[in-house]
Amino acid sequence: MKNILDYLYAHKTFSKEEAKEVLENIALGKYNSSQIASFLTVFIMRNITLDELIGFREALLSLCHKVDLSTYNPMDVCGTGGDGKNTFNISTLTSFVVAGAGIPVAKHGNYGVSSVSGSSNVLESLGVAFPTDNAVIENQIKEANITFLHAPLFHPAMKTVGPIRKELGVKTFFNMLGPLVNPAEPKVQMSGVFSLELARMYHYILQNNNSNYSIIYGLDGFDEITLTDSVKIIQNDGEHILNASHFQLPKVNYDQLFGGNTVAEATEIFTTIINGKGTTSQNNVVLSNAALAIQTYHQNLDFQEAFELAKISLFEQKAKQSLNILTEIR
């Protein structure tokens, strides 16, 4: 690792093959925690290259515990996190609304690192099990129309670096990788990212791997549609810059998206919204993201048609029913 760090400290970058080898060695336990922390810090100080991102991705996918859900053709709804905004768990709520609308979801997620509460924190507090057995996972998606794949259980490298990331408390390139390394490798995906540069990289990668995808970057730094400002959406067929008025919705203030100061507070907000009792702003943000996800899966629908399906899912308790069923399956 000393030679690798000296190489990186000289402002040099990895080839795809070199990046893949280093991450495989991290997963195999060849480096100590101090070396790994120093390695992660390099990519906080400078931008990751496309070759490095692809190499890291290939390493994680080659080593991960694969899940075959191809029979169900699920989609993933996942953000990179790391935007530092401490919003409520928008993408997790979106996933249940999408599932309640009849679309199978294989959601990839993790504990919060740079935020108070990630998707895993909230779902764990609600009693959702994180299985690794394929039969249980398949039963979840069959009965609840959604399964949750807790990243450290499927990715040896993520498990190794998890405590180090938590101690660092800032976003690392593992945030960038999250939506790209779903162990079910879904062919339909809606991914939120925290930078425009990363959105371009995702576009390059997903156009070669997925059939349908939407990449979201809020121009005010969010990795989701928040209705606070314009949002750039990159899809198979082109790019769009939209704002609340394009969705025929009122603009939202940033403070209306607050996610709480503790996991307990985050869970309470999550529960209120999935029960259909969120504020208008909270509901509109979740429904906007869900509508785009539904439209990504069913490309024959326009946004308003997808939005109506999302409303039915949320307010007729179909999203809540998916959650209730999921919590019962072990």
C-alpha positions as CSV (number, residue, x, y, z in Angstrom):
1,M,0.0,0.0,0.0
2,K,2.9,2.4,0.6
3,N,3.8,2.4,-3.1
4,I,0.2,2.9,-4.0
5,L,-0.1,5.9,-1.7
6,D,3.1,7.4,-2.9
7,Y,1.8,7.0,-6.5
8,L,-1.4,8.7,-5.7
9,Y,0.2,11.5,-3.6
10,A,2.2,12.3,-6.8
11,H,-1.1,13.3,-8.4
12,K,-1.2,10.2,-10.6
13,T,-4.4,8.3,-11.4
14,F,-5.2,4.6,-11.8
15,S,-6.1,2.7,-14.9
16,K,-9.3,0.7,-14.7
17,E,-7.4,-2.5,-14.0
18,E,-5.3,-0.9,-11.3
19,A,-8.3,0.5,-9.5
20,K,-10.0,-2.9,-9.7
21,E,-7.0,-4.7,-8.2
22,V,-6.6,-2.3,-5.3
23,L,-10.3,-2.5,-4.3
24,E,-10.2,-6.3,-4.5
25,N,-7.1,-6.3,-2.2
26,I,-9.0,-4.1,0.3
27,A,-11.9,-6.6,0.3
28,L,-9.4,-9.4,0.9
29,G,-8.1,-7.7,4.0
30,K,-4.6,-7.0,2.6
31,Y,-4.4,-3.5,4.1
32,N,-4.8,-2.1,7.6
33,S,-7.4,0.5,8.6
34,S,-4.9,3.4,8.6
35,Q,-3.8,2.6,5.1
36,I,-7.4,2.3,3.9
37,A,-8.3,5.7,5.5
38,S,-5.4,7.3,3.8
39,F,-6.4,5.8,0.5
40,L,-10.0,7.0,0.8
41,T,-8.8,10.5,1.7
42,V,-7.0,10.8,-1.6
43,F,-10.3,10.7,-3.4
44,I,-11.8,13.3,-1.1
45,M,-9.0,15.6,-2.1
46,R,-9.3,15.1,-5.8
47,N,-12.0,14.0,-8.2
48,I,-12.3,10.4,-9.2
49,T,-11.7,9.6,-12.9
50,L,-14.1,7.6,-15.0
51,D,-11.6,4.7,-15.3
52,E,-11.2,4.6,-11.6
53,L,-14.9,4.6,-11.0
54,I,-15.4,1.8,-13.5
55,G,-12.5,-0.2,-12.0
56,F,-13.9,0.1,-8.5
57,R,-17.3,-0.9,-9.7
58,E,-16.1,-3.9,-11.5
59,A,-14.2,-5.0,-8.3
60,L,-17.3,-4.7,-6.1
61,L,-19.5,-6.6,-8.6
62,S,-16.9,-9.3,-9.2
63,L,-16.7,-10.0,-5.4
64,C,-20.3,-9.5,-4.3
65,H,-22.9,-12.0,-3.3
66,K,-25.1,-12.0,-6.4
67,V,-28.9,-12.1,-6.2
68,D,-30.9,-13.4,-9.2
69,L,-34.2,-11.5,-9.4
70,S,-34.3,-11.4,-13.2
71,T,-37.7,-13.2,-13.2
72,Y,-39.2,-10.1,-11.6
73,N,-37.4,-7.5,-13.6
74,P,-37.1,-5.2,-10.6
75,M,-35.8,-1.6,-10.6
76,D,-33.6,0.2,-8.1
77,V,-34.3,3.6,-6.7
78,C,-31.1,4.8,-5.0
79,G,-29.2,8.0,-4.3
80,T,-25.5,8.3,-3.7
81,G,-26.1,10.2,-0.5
82,G,-23.2,12.4,0.4
83,D,-25.0,15.6,-0.6
84,G,-24.7,16.8,3.0
85,K,-28.3,18.2,3.1
86,N,-29.8,16.0,5.9
87,T,-33.1,15.6,4.2
88,F,-35.7,13.0,5.2
89,N,-35.3,9.6,3.6
90,I,-36.8,10.5,0.2
91,S,-35.4,7.7,-1.9
92,T,-36.5,5.0,0.6
93,L,-40.0,6.4,0.7
94,T,-40.0,6.7,-3.0
95,S,-39.1,3.0,-3.3
96,F,-42.2,1.9,-1.3
97,V,-44.5,4.2,-3.3
98,V,-43.1,2.6,-6.5
99,A,-43.6,-0.9,-5.1
100,G,-47.1,0.1,-4.0
101,A,-47.7,1.2,-7.6
102,G,-47.1,-2.3,-8.8
103,I,-43.4,-2.1,-9.9
104,P,-41.0,-4.6,-8.3
105,V,-38.2,-2.9,-6.4
106,A,-34.8,-4.3,-5.4
107,K,-33.5,-1.4,-3.4
108,H,-29.8,-1.2,-2.5
109,G,-28.9,0.8,0.6
110,N,-26.7,1.3,3.6
111,Y,-26.4,3.0,7.0
112,G,-25.9,6.8,6.9
113,V,-22.2,7.9,6.8
114,S,-22.3,11.6,6.1
115,S,-26.0,11.9,7.1
116,V,-27.9,11.2,10.4
117,S,-29.9,8.3,9.0
118,G,-29.5,6.3,5.9
119,S,-32.0,3.9,4.4
120,S,-30.7,1.0,6.5
121,N,-31.0,2.9,9.7
122,V,-34.7,3.7,9.2
123,L,-35.7,0.3,7.9
124,E,-33.8,-1.5,10.6
125,S,-35.6,0.7,13.2
126,L,-38.9,-0.3,11.6
127,G,-38.2,-4.0,12.0
128,V,-37.2,-4.8,8.4
129,A,-34.9,-7.8,8.1
130,F,-31.8,-7.7,6.0
131,P,-31.6,-11.2,4.5
132,T,-28.9,-12.6,2.3
133,D,-30.6,-15.9,1.6
134,N,-31.9,-15.9,-2.0
135,A,-35.1,-17.7,-1.1
136,V,-36.0,-15.1,1.5
137,I,-35.1,-12.2,-0.8
138,E,-37.2,-13.6,-3.6
139,N,-40.1,-14.1,-1.2
140,Q,-39.9,-10.5,-0.1
141,I,-40.2,-9.2,-3.7
142,K,-42.9,-11.8,-4.5
143,E,-45.1,-10.9,-1.5
144,A,-44.2,-7.2,-0.7
145,N,-43.1,-6.2,-4.3
146,I,-39.9,-4.9,-2.7
147,T,-36.7,-6.2,-1.2
148,F,-34.0,-4.3,0.6
149,L,-30.4,-5.3,-0.1
150,H,-28.2,-4.0,2.8
151,A,-24.9,-3.2,1.0
152,P,-22.3,-4.5,3.6
153,L,-23.9,-7.9,3.7
154,F,-23.3,-8.3,-0.1
155,H,-20.1,-6.5,-0.6
156,P,-17.0,-7.6,1.3
157,A,-15.1,-4.4,0.6
158,M,-18.0,-2.3,1.9
159,K,-18.0,-4.3,5.1
160,T,-14.3,-3.8,5.5
161,V,-14.4,-0.1,5.0
162,G,-17.7,0.6,6.8
163,P,-16.2,1.4,10.3
164,I,-13.5,3.6,8.7
165,R,-16.1,5.5,6.6
166,K,-18.1,6.0,9.7
167,E,-15.1,7.4,11.6
168,L,-14.2,9.7,8.8
169,G,-17.8,11.0,8.6
170,V,-17.6,12.4,5.1
171,K,-18.6,11.2,1.7
172,T,-16.0,8.9,-0.1
173,F,-16.0,7.2,-3.4
174,F,-18.1,4.4,-1.9
175,N,-21.0,6.9,-1.9
176,M,-20.5,7.2,-5.7
177,L,-20.5,3.5,-6.1
178,G,-23.7,2.6,-4.2
179,P,-26.3,2.8,-6.9
180,L,-23.9,1.2,-9.4
181,V,-23.3,-2.0,-7.5
182,N,-26.7,-3.4,-6.7
183,P,-26.1,-7.1,-6.3
184,A,-29.3,-7.9,-8.2
185,E,-28.0,-5.8,-11.2
186,P,-31.4,-4.5,-12.1
187,K,-31.9,-3.4,-15.7
188,V,-34.1,-0.4,-14.7
189,Q,-32.7,2.2,-12.4
190,M,-33.3,5.7,-11.1
191,S,-30.2,7.1,-9.5
192,G,-29.6,10.4,-7.7
193,V,-26.1,11.9,-7.7
194,F,-24.5,14.8,-5.8
195,S,-22.5,16.4,-8.7
196,L,-23.0,17.1,-12.3
197,E,-19.6,15.5,-13.1
198,L,-20.8,12.3,-11.5
199,A,-24.0,12.4,-13.4
200,R,-22.0,12.4,-16.6
201,M,-20.1,9.4,-15.5
202,Y,-23.3,7.5,-14.5
203,H,-24.7,8.3,-17.9
204,Y,-21.6,6.8,-19.6
205,I,-21.8,3.6,-17.4
206,L,-25.5,3.0,-17.4
207,Q,-26.1,3.5,-21.1
208,N,-23.9,0.4,-21.6
209,N,-25.5,-1.7,-18.8
210,N,-29.2,-0.8,-18.3
211,S,-32.2,-0.8,-20.5
212,N,-34.0,2.2,-18.8
213,Y,-32.5,4.7,-16.5
214,S,-33.0,8.2,-15.0
215,I,-30.1,10.1,-13.4
216,I,-31.0,13.0,-11.1
217,Y,-28.9,15.9,-10.1
218,G,-30.5,18.9,-8.3
219,L,-28.7,22.1,-9.4
220,D,-28.6,23.2,-5.8
221,G,-26.7,20.1,-4.8
222,F,-29.4,17.5,-4.0
223,D,-29.2,13.9,-5.2
224,E,-33.0,13.8,-5.6
225,I,-35.9,15.9,-7.0
226,T,-36.6,18.3,-4.1
227,L,-38.6,21.0,-5.9
228,T,-36.3,23.5,-4.2
229,D,-34.6,24.4,-7.5
230,S,-34.1,23.2,-11.0
231,V,-33.1,19.6,-11.5
232,K,-31.1,18.0,-14.3
233,I,-32.5,14.6,-15.4
234,I,-30.4,12.4,-17.8
235,Q,-32.2,9.5,-19.4
236,N,-31.7,7.0,-22.2
237,D,-33.2,9.4,-24.8
238,G,-31.7,12.7,-23.7
239,E,-31.4,15.4,-21.0
240,H,-33.8,17.9,-19.4
241,I,-33.5,20.7,-16.9
242,L,-36.8,21.0,-15.0
243,N,-38.2,22.8,-12.0
244,A,-41.3,22.7,-9.8
245,S,-43.4,24.5,-12.4
246,H,-42.7,21.8,-15.0
247,F,-44.2,19.3,-12.6
248,Q,-47.1,21.7,-12.0
249,L,-46.2,21.8,-8.3
250,P,-45.3,24.7,-5.9
251,K,-41.7,25.3,-5.1
252,V,-40.5,23.9,-1.8
253,N,-38.3,25.6,0.8
254,Y,-35.2,23.7,1.9
255,D,-36.2,23.7,5.6
256,Q,-39.3,21.7,4.7
257,L,-37.1,18.7,3.8
258,F,-35.4,18.4,7.2
259,G,-34.7,14.8,8.1
260,G,-34.3,14.9,11.9
261,N,-31.4,15.0,14.3
262,T,-31.5,11.3,15.2
263,V,-32.5,8.0,13.7
264,A,-35.6,8.0,15.9
265,E,-36.6,11.4,14.5
266,A,-35.9,10.3,11.0
267,T,-38.0,7.2,11.5
268,E,-40.9,9.2,12.9
269,I,-40.8,11.5,9.8
270,F,-40.7,8.4,7.5
271,T,-43.7,6.8,9.3
272,T,-45.8,9.9,9.2
273,I,-45.2,10.3,5.4
274,I,-45.8,6.7,4.5
275,N,-49.0,6.8,6.5
276,G,-50.2,9.5,4.1
277,K,-50.0,12.2,6.8
278,G,-46.9,14.1,5.6
279,T,-47.0,17.8,4.8
280,T,-47.9,18.9,1.2
281,S,-44.3,19.7,0.5
282,Q,-43.1,16.3,1.9
283,N,-45.7,14.5,-0.1
284,N,-45.0,16.4,-3.3
285,V,-41.3,15.7,-3.2
286,V,-41.8,11.9,-2.6
287,L,-44.5,11.7,-5.3
288,S,-42.4,13.6,-7.8
289,N,-39.5,11.2,-7.4
290,A,-41.9,8.2,-7.4
291,A,-43.5,9.5,-10.6
292,L,-40.2,9.8,-12.4
293,A,-39.3,6.3,-11.2
294,I,-42.6,4.9,-12.5
295,Q,-42.1,6.7,-15.8
296,T,-38.6,5.3,-16.0
297,Y,-40.0,1.8,-15.7
298,H,-43.1,2.4,-17.9
299,Q,-41.9,4.7,-20.5
300,N,-45.2,4.9,-22.3
301,L,-46.6,6.9,-19.4
302,D,-46.3,10.7,-19.2
303,F,-45.3,12.4,-15.9
304,Q,-48.8,13.3,-14.8
305,E,-50.1,9.8,-15.4
306,A,-47.2,8.4,-13.4
307,F,-47.8,11.0,-10.7
308,E,-51.4,9.9,-10.3
309,L,-50.3,6.3,-9.9
310,A,-47.9,7.4,-7.2
311,K,-50.7,9.3,-5.4
312,I,-52.9,6.2,-5.3
313,S,-50.0,4.2,-3.9
314,L,-49.3,6.7,-1.1
315,F,-52.8,7.8,-0.1
316,E,-54.6,4.5,-0.6
317,Q,-52.0,2.9,1.7
318,K,-50.5,0.6,-0.9
319,A,-47.0,1.8,-0.1
320,K,-47.6,1.2,3.6
321,Q,-49.0,-2.2,2.8
322,S,-45.7,-3.1,1.0
323,L,-43.8,-2.0,4.1
324,N,-46.0,-3.9,6.5
325,I,-45.6,-7.1,4.5
326,L,-41.8,-6.6,4.2
327,T,-41.5,-6.3,8.0
328,E,-43.2,-9.7,8.4
329,I,-40.9,-11.7,6.2
330,R,-37.8,-13.3,7.7
